[in-house]
Amino acid sequence: MNRKLLDPFAPEYPEAIEACLDDEYAVKCAFSHYGSQLATARSDGKCYIWDMDTLNVMRRLEHGDAALTGISWSRSGRYILTFDEAGVCILWDLKTGGQRARVEFDSAVVSARVHPRNSAQFIVCPAREAPCLVTVENGLRIDRIRIAAEDVDLGTKAAAGTCCCFGKKGRHVFVGTSKGSVFAVHVDTRAVVCSVKLSSSAVNTIARNPRGTDIVTNSTDRILRVCDVVLPDSAGGLMTDVEPSIRVVSKITDSVNRVSWLQAVFSSSGDYIVAAVDHKAEHNMYIWDKATSSLVKMLTGPNELLEDCAVHPLRPIYASISTFGIIYLWTRLPQQNWNAFAPGFRELEENIDYVEPEDEFDRKVTTSAGLVVDCAELRARREGRASDGDGEEERDVVIDVTEDDPLFSDSDSDSEDEGFVLPVVVEFDPDVLPLAVPSTLEAVPTAEDGQAMDVDQGYVVEES
């Protein structure tokens, strides 16, 4: 689809369910950085990667026997992080299909995220340990982050975090706790830069704005809080004199139904907040305007429990998982605006019959004055006068097709795997599709039954 033909003023949120993907054990989902793949974490310890163009499974990853609790993509899409209830974190290399790193903790991992600029680094929040910053480049290194008091043991639940996420540039990481606080930690020094006490309820999820520096939190008190984050290097090192702070700018809640929220994330543009309802008989998602904190749209699905939701990073596509493992893809049918591509283009509601003039394709035409005019010559004269009137000669227009589209490129990114494309692995059942017999074999004749057998391959070939 040509993006230039789309209406730029159309809403960026979906309207209805367009497709369903049957994944029996899916519990979590996440889009890749460019939205070309959708990864699902399953309760049977596997991870499926779906292609968003064909809606088929591209890759299956065998994590283990324990149920997965989440997944996280790297920026390039080459690496993906899976973690489970047994405390095992595996960083997969999708180019080779193997494991880049494997880290085991003593308790279940409740949250983990890959660094947005460094695929060899990720943050992990175990359930009964302090948050850990793991680096797998040049050996495995695990650094614990202290967000509790100095007298608290880092190996206890009191020092643990409930959720985490990186900042836009990856210089800071935000960690939520069970006591309702959010800490901003510097990645290099692993020191707490600033913190804020939201409430006495636990912070369940944290999500950052993909187009800004603010974050949204979801707590057990059924309130979504949008926080404005001001850090010394949040503007690329320009804001060095400001005081670091995390300030709550707005609160969002359903004052009528008092529903609890399962997940809260930003839209692709950062102007809306998408919240999934935690209800046993509802599959609803609320879309709130971040600036006015008003409800814009409510997406109502089937009467199934909602497990998780994800937002496409570029297009108005949402993914939600039901308790039966069905992945629902929400979208809207785009209305193409052809006038934006060709000014003066008139769209027709129905076909118009063209009446051909009698002398349209004649070589010579006799005018009303009795003069015989050559149509080809007359057409050439008219074109010549038009070019002379413009004062410019026709010349070729050079179109640059090598320039990157700013929608899909990032000048701040220097990753060597930025243009990674996930290779397709062909899988087949040997019982249904047997191996092909080689056409040329070095055969050794046998005198017993008049057949020839290949010594290396073991195939039997009938002699003609």
Steps between C-alpha positions, in 0.01 A plus 500: 500500500625847408517715814472820295149400393376473860312775674745672738213620720343158554493374861793280591299253708319193357129437488433127467661156491644421158670161553547229762806284560452169676778452754370262764744582782580868435504724809721798398571679173733771370560665162847542357648849464368544146186294552581237237485213753289417802649279771283304744608345829322175579415319820664181371846661493513582129521824307335546160592775257222596256543681170263795480478484119408134461367443856697176520752371752854580388699359791446279804733531799524230767565685825428227755226328695398790725239752387635817343420825679600740223713588197698799381639592157829666420494809282633327188266203533786252492493419873204416720494446876276236661457443875290258703368415845806288583730805485665415167576779250615410148620750242440344157687579179241464223765514229667180614202357686707436813536647846724799545481495879322311776463635854332325793363666813374355827143629457251560223566791264207741501637751250797543267588735214779515239702820475366717212849582370716209619367152423764343729345654811164451672333570834337223706261526795488171698213454743718459811824673406621847419480609134800392298669655198638218286774554241589211268770671294858383572378251755200490731473774763210551743478827696236537770317830533421625849164677516432420866662631817862422582408259780282284270652181364507498118408132495163550671155595375522842668764606247315364195322693227164421344552647151760680293561679170782691334491863399490602136878521461578226751697724735256441785277219614175540693413246769170471689463344843230333706489806729380733224828671414673550164879537484708641214840327493798597288614204293875572508536579871197293615419777747153634572461841334153585630183334626136572568241352736182444296286330764508223757387245237736289294602611153406224255627632166709786362508610135688786339384733226662405166489866389583675826651472846187441709389165641169343603459276803230254600447434870277268697292798619337504151653832401716569195755775555680693227834628630721767348867400528775761510855360503838669448571333164143445383558744213829359378718667761352849454307508826784481748390769745151374578410303806398138430137437583203274428173692527143371465318719247168315465303211643264276303237279656155359425294676762178324395590132483818516710667236286856386560757520223711216369736699277552863400714610204536801271381509141747516212493882496491538878179706496276225638516249782370148442385315812386137514224412746564225755158332513408132493219541245607802292745548217506880490767761438464868584670773297559824691622836377823576681459878489140521627476165686166441327373172359522498120411143403410171665577182308260222595598143421352157573403388849841357578760587759767737371855382569720761332503768229761664277504805270655508153787752491403655164146413399162510681510128582447354846549139606315343793514148641201322652508233765445236230824593324335685210684807376266772376637762259315830520530747214306742282445490125706787355336738256748582226516866395598504132489880485807510722691300240371675183355850552196557283414132489122449504361183649203347322217327681404314180636449149448773240455413133750686285364631171775496241504802257475410137835655401700410816733254329497652149831598345360797310204715590311744278411819680183703451696736272585214266865465608656154538712484817740226597411403859848372585662822384244711683557305819877547472460875455282526808749306710783719371319821595426360844866421562606845372247668726637325803854603414635164611591190309391156599751322714515177695405508865741311725319311776709395797396152610790447740394755760359350818140561590499695831203293611714185500842647577660650805801727476595419858526129435842352428417132530672268256186285479261786422409352162454144625235290326381186674581199279229245438563147626321235295345233721348177371382168633720217368203260518293719270779640282785244470852592405565526126715228343814642336491487121863390448649225712829323488360149487668169557344211303391193690463158343228380737184684392611718209484827703750773577553652842671825588767428756500844668130584496346157526241554227393212280464583131312283253692427183319587176 
